[in-house]
Amino acid sequence: MAKLITGTRVYGNATIDNVLSLGSSATNGSNGFVYLPSGLKLNWGYVAANSSTGNATFASPYILSCYSVTCTSQASGNIVPYVTANTTVAVIRTGSTAAAVNIYYMAIGY
């Protein structure tokens, strides 16, 4: 895993606040999260979903709000997920009543 190397030069007086971490749980595992430089947090993972199942608990909950969740699937056919989310869970469903398929998601928020 590559390490991020940063440096700071200060000339004169300086005030530093709002220091953010860039890498909390950025792993190759199935679920993870990372803080972006802006302070936003990105969660990702997958969940098996159909018309009645598919609750994806975020690897790291949001403090204020989950702004957006995007989804995709590698299943054949017309699997179109629909999503509602709060600060801890994305509820992901498909129109299919058949066996659940893996839906891969990315969520962003504060």
QUIBELFEN-V917204 format. One record per residue. N is the residue number from 1. RES is the residue in one letter. SS is DSSP state (H for helix, E for strand, L for the rest). OMEGA is omega in whole degrees, 0 to 359 (* if undefined). NEAR is the number of other ideal C-beta (glycine too) atoms within 12 Angstrom. Layout:
n->N res->RES ss->SS omega->OMEGA near->NEAR
n->N res->RES ss->SS omega->OMEGA near->NEAR
This chain:
n->1 res->M ss->L omega->180 near->7
n->2 res->A ss->L omega->178 near->7
n->3 res->K ss->L omega->177 near->8
n->4 res->L ss->L omega->179 near->14
n->5 res->I ss->L omega->180 near->7
n->6 res->T ss->L omega->177 near->12
n->7 res->G ss->L omega->180 near->6
n->8 res->T ss->L omega->172 near->9
n->9 res->R ss->L omega->179 near->7
n->10 res->V ss->L omega->175 near->9
n->11 res->Y ss->L omega->182 near->6
n->12 res->G ss->L omega->182 near->6
n->13 res->N ss->L omega->179 near->6
n->14 res->A ss->L omega->173 near->9
n->15 res->T ss->L omega->181 near->8
n->16 res->I ss->L omega->173 near->9
n->17 res->D ss->L omega->181 near->7
n->18 res->N ss->L omega->178 near->10
n->19 res->V ss->L omega->184 near->12
n->20 res->L ss->L omega->175 near->19
n->21 res->S ss->L omega->179 near->18
n->22 res->L ss->L omega->186 near->22
n->23 res->G ss->L omega->186 near->21
n->24 res->S ss->L omega->184 near->17
n->25 res->S ss->E omega->181 near->22
n->26 res->A ss->L omega->184 near->24
n->27 res->T ss->L omega->174 near->16
n->28 res->N ss->L omega->180 near->9
n->29 res->G ss->L omega->184 near->12
n->30 res->S ss->L omega->179 near->18
n->31 res->N ss->L omega->179 near->25
n->32 res->G ss->E omega->178 near->24
n->33 res->F ss->E omega->176 near->31
n->34 res->V ss->E omega->173 near->27
n->35 res->Y ss->E omega->177 near->27
n->36 res->L ss->L omega->183 near->19
n->37 res->P ss->L omega->181 near->16
n->38 res->S ss->L omega->184 near->14
n->39 res->G ss->L omega->175 near->20
n->40 res->L ss->L omega->177 near->25
n->41 res->K ss->E omega->178 near->36
n->42 res->L ss->E omega->173 near->34
n->43 res->N ss->E omega->176 near->41
n->44 res->W ss->E omega->178 near->31
n->45 res->G ss->E omega->175 near->32
n->46 res->Y ss->E omega->179 near->29
n->47 res->V ss->E omega->174 near->33
n->48 res->A ss->E omega->186 near->27
n->49 res->A ss->E omega->166 near->36
n->50 res->N ss->L omega->185 near->24
n->51 res->S ss->L omega->183 near->20
n->52 res->S ss->L omega->180 near->17
n->53 res->T ss->L omega->174 near->21
n->54 res->G ss->L omega->176 near->35
n->55 res->N ss->E omega->181 near->23
n->56 res->A ss->E omega->177 near->35
n->57 res->T ss->E omega->182 near->26
n->58 res->F ss->L omega->177 near->33
n->59 res->A ss->L omega->177 near->28
n->60 res->S ss->L omega->182 near->29
n->61 res->P ss->L omega->175 near->21
n->62 res->Y ss->L omega->180 near->29
n->63 res->I ss->L omega->183 near->15
n->64 res->L ss->L omega->187 near->14
n->65 res->S ss->L omega->168 near->18
n->66 res->C ss->E omega->186 near->33
n->67 res->Y ss->E omega->186 near->20
n->68 res->S ss->E omega->174 near->21
n->69 res->V ss->E omega->175 near->33
n->70 res->T ss->E omega->185 near->22
n->71 res->C ss->E omega->173 near->33
n->72 res->T ss->E omega->179 near->21
n->73 res->S ss->E omega->176 near->27
n->74 res->Q ss->L omega->181 near->12
n->75 res->A ss->L omega->176 near->23
n->76 res->S ss->L omega->181 near->9
n->77 res->G ss->L omega->185 near->13
n->78 res->N ss->L omega->178 near->12
n->79 res->I ss->L omega->180 near->29
n->80 res->V ss->L omega->181 near->19
n->81 res->P ss->L omega->168 near->34
n->82 res->Y ss->E omega->195 near->22
n->83 res->V ss->E omega->162 near->27
n->84 res->T ss->E omega->184 near->18
n->85 res->A ss->E omega->169 near->31
n->86 res->N ss->L omega->184 near->21
n->87 res->T ss->L omega->184 near->20
n->88 res->T ss->L omega->188 near->20
n->89 res->V ss->E omega->167 near->24
n->90 res->A ss->E omega->177 near->40
n->91 res->V ss->E omega->186 near->28
n->92 res->I ss->E omega->179 near->39
n->93 res->R ss->E omega->172 near->27
n->94 res->T ss->L omega->177 near->31
n->95 res->G ss->L omega->186 near->18
n->96 res->S ss->L omega->173 near->25
n->97 res->T ss->L omega->179 near->14
n->98 res->A ss->L omega->179 near->18
n->99 res->A ss->L omega->181 near->16
n->100 res->A ss->L omega->176 near->24
n->101 res->V ss->E omega->178 near->31
n->102 res->N ss->E omega->175 near->25
n->103 res->I ss->E omega->181 near->35
n->104 res->Y ss->E omega->185 near->28
n->105 res->Y ss->E omega->169 near->39
n->106 res->M ss->E omega->181 near->31
n->107 res->A ss->E omega->179 near->41
n->108 res->I ss->E omega->179 near->27
n->109 res->G ss->E omega->177 near->29
n->110 res->Y ss->L omega->* near->22
